[in-house]
Amino acid sequence: MFRKLVSYLIPINIYKRNSATSQSLEVTWNNGELVLDSMNTNYSYGSLQRILRKGLKYIGFERIRNFESVLVLGVAGGSVIKTLVDEIKFKGKITGVEIDPIIIEIANQFFHLETINNLEIVIDDAFEFVLKTKSHYDLIVIDIFQDTTMPNFLFEDFFINRINSLLNVNGFILFNTMVINDQNKTRNLSYKSKFKGDYSLRMYPKVEVHNELFTIKKLA
């Protein structure tokens, strides 16, 4: 494809759409691959897929392959789901929660998310879904951004405790955060301090420059 080849020299935008939730959304050929971007950051594939793949590698592909259920909060184009299915060969149930139906339309059109048989997409606010669900999970991936901003509720005790209650023993949380100023650093250190005793937490700073990953294992 000509546009794919040219994208190794210069990004080629092929689709733009506005969304009430996500504002500007763009699908672009960049370095030979399709990526989904918001106005100021990468939403799926590209650097974001590399970031979340690293997080999954920290947990261990073989370990994840033996899990039964995964919850993804913040689907966007579905790059972490593609990594789970295509690279890790995860066969269990994946539940993806995305607040923006426009993003899911784009994910289906350009990234063929609807072809994944073990995936259920739920259009809902992540906070509301976490409150309502009665299911439990072996892996919970949290990757929620509004452009470069992260909602405050992700770092509040009520949400953290609710997420922890949905996680099976020996299960993992993979939390992708963005750190672009000192306030974000302080926020993340506060988040880290909330996991003690029954949890094993590791923090991986400066993943693709501005991202900081947490992996959290529930021990009991």
Secondary structure, DSSP 8 states (H G I E B T S, - for coil): -HHHHHTTTS-EEEEEEEETTTEEEEEEEETTEEEEE-SSSEEESHHHHHHHHHHHHHH-HHHHHT-SEEEEE--TT-HHHHIIIIIS---SEEEEEES-HHHHHHHHHHH-GGG-TTEEEEES-HHHHHHH----EEEEEE---BTTB--GGGGSHHHHHHHHHHEEEEEEEEEEEE--SHHHHHHHHHHHTT--SSEEEEEEEEETTTEEEEEEEE--
